[in-house]
Structures are given as C-alpha cells and as structure tokens.
C-alpha cells in the first residue's frame, strides 16, 4: 500500500508540474522537492537527471502545442538558446568556485522587483508588438547569456525569468513569451539529458511513468493557456513569483 501511494504521489506531482510548467514555467519547483523527499538516499545527480527527463517530455509536448498555435520568432529563439547553452556551462563552473548562497540575496531582490512590477502594471504583458524592437537578435542573445548563466549556477525559476525578459525586452505578451520560453527550455534541457544518459544517471523505471503524467499535464496546460490567453498566464506568473520569493526568502532568512 505504501508503494502504491508513493507512485500516486509521484504521478500526481508530475501531472501538476507539467501543467504549471506549460503555462508559465517552474515545474521543477514542484517535481524536484517531491523526488528528494521520496528518495532521500539517492544522489542529487540521479534525482535531477530523473526529474529532468520527465519534465523535458512534458516541455516538448507543451512547446509543440504552442508552436502549432502561436507564432514564435525562430531567429530570436536560436540566439537565446545558443547563448543560454554556452553560458550554462560557465554558470556551472562558477557554482563550483563560489557557493550559490552568495548569489541568492540578489536573486531574491530581482524576484521581488519582478513581482511588484507585474502587480503594479496591470496591462503589462498583454500587448504583443515585437516588431518595435531594435536589434532583437542581439537582445535575444544577451537574454540567453544572462539567464543561461543563472540556469547553470542556480536554476529555479529559469522559465519565469525567460518569460519576464521576453515581455520586458522583446515586447512579447504573456502567451507568446511563454511559448518562446517552452521552446528554449526544451532544447537547453535536451543538452543536459544527453549528458545524463551518457553517465547513466537516469532511473528510467521512475522517469518514464512520471514523463507520461508530465506529458498529460503539459498538454492540458498549454491548451488551457492558448485558450484563455495572456490574462490566464499572468495569474500563474504572479503565483509562481510568490512561490519563488517565499522559497528564496526561507533559504536566506530562516535556514541560513
């Protein structure tokens, strides 16, 4: 019975993570803590690798659904992806030299500013006019460099940071920004999954059932976001910002 409940917990977690990630990102914030809780004896690399494979399957389905319905700027996405993948390696190297705790207060401040700005600007993220951006590929590459470094150095909330950057700098609305973030997330995750497969770090017996549930969540989340539009995505974005702020605040001010 206990084993059955663990499977139910893992599958429901993957479903919710896939749904949330498809709408605005942050699925890893739901999925990884549960995996750490259920498998405390596992090495972190095995937990991250197993969760990454499950999450990437849902991200692929969500990205595919978005691309069918929402027009994305492929040259911009390519610039962001290449820069992000390269800088993620730099971020991972930097993490070994300096503990993430030194970077967390800055991330906490950035998240608070993002949440307050989004809350104050009620119509922010509803207009979609990327054609007004000057040198968009350059800006897209810069976004990839900064967020890619963060992804390699720390990671939590990378998709949400991408959404915020694409709205603020590249003048997307929430729906188009979320679609772009999903495509970028999938390809950046794919590079790490190849590495995890090579070092045999994935527990496939756990990852495959979770992947199926994550796919279902990604399908539902992307369809609902496309149907409801930017207003729906904005609400999820605000909720995720609050969760991230609480998480980093707890780690900075309580745990220490």
C-alpha positions in Angstrom: 0.0 0.0 0.0 2.8 2.4 0.9 4.5 1.8 -2.5 1.2 2.4 -4.3 0.7 5.7 -2.5 4.3 6.7 -3.5 3.5 6.0 -7.1 0.3 8.0 -6.9 2.2 10.9 -5.3 4.9 10.9 -7.9 2.4 10.7 -10.8 0.2 13.5 -9.4 3.2 15.6 -8.8 4.4 15.1 -12.4 1.0 16.0 -13.7 0.8 19.2 -11.7 4.4 20.1 -12.6 3.8 19.5 -16.3 0.6 21.7 -16.2 2.3 24.5 -14.3 5.5 24.4 -16.5 3.4 24.5 -19.7 1.6 27.7 -18.5 4.5 29.7 -17.2 7.4 27.5 -16.2 8.5 26.4 -12.7 7.6 22.8 -12.9 10.9 21.8 -11.4 9.9 23.6 -8.2 7.1 21.2 -7.8 8.7 18.0 -9.0 12.2 18.0 -7.6 11.4 18.6 -3.9 9.0 15.6 -4.0 11.7 13.4 -5.6 14.1 14.4 -2.9 11.5 13.6 -0.3 10.6 10.2 -1.7 14.2 9.1 -2.5 16.4 10.6 0.3 19.2 8.0 -0.3 19.6 8.9 -4.0 22.5 11.0 -5.2 21.4 14.5 -6.2 22.5 13.9 -9.8 20.2 10.9 -10.1 17.2 12.9 -8.8 17.9 15.8 -11.0 18.5 13.6 -14.1 15.3 11.5 -13.5 13.2 14.7 -13.0 14.8 16.4 -15.9 13.9 13.6 -18.3 10.3 13.5 -17.1 10.0 17.3 -17.2 11.5 17.6 -20.7 8.9 15.2 -22.1 6.1 17.5 -20.9 8.0 20.6 -22.1 8.3 19.1 -25.6 4.6 18.4 -25.8 3.8 21.9 -24.5 6.3 23.5 -26.9 4.8 21.6 -29.8 1.3 22.7 -28.9 2.4 26.3 -28.6 4.3 26.3 -31.9 1.2 25.0 -33.7 -1.0 27.8 -32.4 1.4 30.7 -31.6 3.8 32.3 -33.9 7.3 32.4 -32.4 10.4 34.2 -33.7 12.8 31.4 -34.5 16.0 33.5 -35.1 15.4 35.1 -31.7 14.9 31.8 -30.1 18.0 30.3 -31.7 20.1 33.3 -30.4 18.8 32.8 -26.9 19.2 29.0 -27.0 22.8 29.0 -28.2 23.8 31.8 -25.7 22.0 30.1 -22.9 23.5 26.7 -23.5 27.1 28.1 -23.6 26.6 30.3 -20.6 25.0 27.5 -18.6 28.4 25.7 -18.7 30.1 28.9 -17.4 27.5 29.1 -14.7 28.0 25.5 -13.6 31.8 26.2 -13.4 31.2 29.3 -11.4 29.0 27.4 -9.0 31.9 25.1 -8.1 34.0 28.2 -7.3 31.5 30.2 -5.2 28.5 28.8 -3.2 25.1 29.7 -4.5 24.3 31.3 -1.2 26.4 34.4 -2.2 24.1 34.9 -5.2 20.7 34.2 -3.6 20.1 37.6 -2.0 20.5 39.3 -5.4 18.1 36.8 -7.0 15.6 37.4 -4.1 15.7 41.2 -4.8 15.2 40.6 -8.5 12.2 38.4 -7.9 10.6 40.9 -5.6 11.1 43.7 -8.1 9.6 41.5 -10.9 6.6 40.6 -8.8 5.9 44.2 -7.7 6.3 45.5 -11.3 4.0 42.8 -12.7 1.4 43.6 -10.0 1.6 47.3 -10.4 1.4 47.3 -14.2 -2.0 45.8 -14.7 -1.8 45.9 -18.5 1.9 44.8 -18.8 2.3 41.7 -20.9 -1.0 42.0 -22.7 0.3 43.8 -25.8 2.3 41.9 -28.4 4.4 44.1 -30.6 7.9 42.6 -31.1 8.3 44.4 -34.5 9.1 47.6 -32.5 12.3 46.1 -31.0 15.6 47.3 -32.4 18.4 44.7 -32.9 16.2 41.9 -31.5 18.7 39.0 -32.2 21.3 40.9 -30.2 19.0 41.4 -27.3 17.8 37.7 -27.5 21.4 36.6 -27.3 22.0 38.8 -24.3 18.9 37.4 -22.6 20.3 33.9 -23.2 23.7 34.8 -21.8 22.3 36.1 -18.5 19.6 33.6 -17.9 21.8 30.7 -19.2 24.4 31.6 -16.6 21.8 31.7 -13.9 20.4 28.3 -15.0 23.8 26.7 -14.8 24.6 28.5 -11.5 21.3 28.0 -9.6 18.3 27.1 -11.9 15.0 27.6 -10.1 12.6 29.8 -12.0 14.6 29.9 -15.2 11.5 29.7 -17.3 9.8 32.5 -15.5 12.8 34.7 -15.9 12.7 34.0 -19.6 9.0 35.0 -19.8 9.8 38.2 -17.9 12.7 39.1 -20.2 10.8 38.3 -23.4 8.0 40.6 -22.3 10.1 43.4 -21.0 12.8 43.5 -23.6 11.4 41.8 -26.7 7.9 43.2 -26.3 6.0 39.9 -26.3 2.7 39.3 -24.5 2.5 36.6 -21.8 1.2 34.0 -24.2 3.9 34.4 -26.8 6.6 34.8 -24.1 5.5 31.6 -22.5 5.5 29.8 -25.9 9.1 31.0 -26.6 10.2 30.0 -23.1 8.9 26.5 -23.6 10.9 26.0 -26.9 14.1 27.4 -25.3 13.6 25.3 -22.2 13.2 22.1 -24.1 16.4 22.5 -26.2 18.5 23.6 -23.2 17.2 20.6 -21.2 17.9 18.3 -24.1 21.6 19.0 -23.9 21.8 18.1 -20.2 19.7 15.0 -20.8 22.1 13.7 -23.3 24.9 14.1 -20.7 22.7 12.3 -18.1 22.1 9.4 -20.4 25.8 9.1 -21.2 26.7 8.9 -17.4 23.7 6.5 -16.8 22.2 8.8 -14.1 18.5 8.4 -15.0 16.3 6.0 -13.2 14.0 5.0 -16.1 11.5 3.0 -14.0 10.7 6.2 -12.2 11.2 8.7 -15.0 9.0 7.0 -17.6 5.7 6.9 -15.6 6.4 10.5 -14.4 7.1 11.5 -18.0 3.7 10.2 -19.1 2.0 12.2 -16.4 4.1 15.2 -17.2 3.2 15.0 -20.9 -0.5 14.9 -19.9 0.0 18.0 -17.7 1.9 19.8 -20.4 -0.8 19.1 -22.9 -3.6 20.3 -20.7 -1.6 23.4 -19.5 -0.6 24.5 -23.0 -4.1 24.1 -24.4 -5.7 26.0 -21.5 -3.1 28.8 -21.8 -3.7 29.1 -25.5 -7.5 29.1 -25.0 -7.5 31.6 -22.1 -4.7 33.9 -23.3 -2.3 36.2 -21.6 -4.6 37.1 -18.7 -4.6 33.5 -17.6 -0.8 33.1 -18.0 -0.3 36.4 -16.0 -2.1 35.0 -13.0 0.0 31.8 -13.0 3.1 34.0 -13.4 2.2 36.0 -10.3 1.6 32.9 -8.3 4.9 31.4 -9.3 6.7 34.7 -8.4 5.3 34.5 -4.9 6.3 30.9 -4.5 9.9 31.7 -5.7 10.1 34.7 -3.3 8.9 32.6 -0.4 11.4 29.8 -1.2 14.4 32.1 -1.5 13.3 34.2 1.5 13.1 31.0 3.6 16.6 29.9 2.4 18.1 33.3 3.0 16.5 34.4 6.3 15.4 31.2 8.0 17.8 28.4 7.0 21.0 30.3 6.5 
